[in-house]
Amino acid sequence: MNITIILINSLFMKMNAKKANGVIRGTDKFDIPGVVDAKETAGNDAGELLDGKNEICLFFQI
């Protein structure tokens, strides 16, 4: 399994980030320890904000 950090650039939970949001919801190809987005979402659980908890942390900076 590939370890991947997703860089979204303040687009988390928006229509422009459809591919990233789909991968966050679940994939067998990648292990995602974190997502880099914006100050507003940092510290939250990415899956919890989308549709259920998956323990992928949102960060503001790498």
C-alpha positions in Angstrom: 0.0 0.0 0.0 1.3 3.5 -0.9 1.5 6.1 1.8 0.0 9.4 0.4 -0.5 12.9 1.8 -3.2 14.8 -0.1 -2.6 18.5 -0.8 -5.9 20.3 -1.4 -5.1 24.0 -1.1 -8.3 25.3 0.6 -10.6 23.2 -1.6 -11.6 20.5 1.0 -15.4 19.8 0.9 -15.9 21.8 -2.3 -16.9 20.5 -5.8 -13.4 21.1 -7.2 -11.9 18.5 -4.9 -14.1 15.5 -6.0 -11.2 13.2 -6.6 -9.5 14.0 -3.3 -12.8 13.7 -1.4 -13.4 10.3 -3.0 -10.0 9.0 -2.0 -10.5 10.3 1.6 -13.9 8.4 1.8 -12.0 5.1 1.1 -9.5 3.5 -1.1 -7.6 0.2 -1.0 -4.6 1.7 -3.0 -3.5 4.3 -0.6 -2.8 4.7 3.1 -3.6 8.4 3.8 -2.2 9.7 7.1 -3.1 13.3 6.5 -4.6 16.0 4.2 -3.1 19.5 3.9 -5.8 22.1 3.3 -6.6 25.5 5.1 -6.5 27.0 8.6 -10.3 26.6 8.8 -10.3 22.8 8.5 -6.9 22.1 10.3 -7.2 19.8 13.3 -10.4 18.1 12.2 -10.9 14.6 11.0 -11.3 14.6 7.2 -13.8 11.7 7.0 -15.9 13.1 9.9 -16.3 16.4 8.0 -17.3 14.6 4.8 -19.6 11.7 5.9 -18.1 9.6 8.7 -15.0 9.2 10.9 -11.9 7.7 9.3 -9.1 9.2 11.3 -7.4 11.2 8.6 -6.2 14.4 10.1 -6.4 17.8 8.3 -3.4 20.0 8.5 -2.7 23.6 7.5 1.0 23.2 6.8 3.4 20.3 6.0 
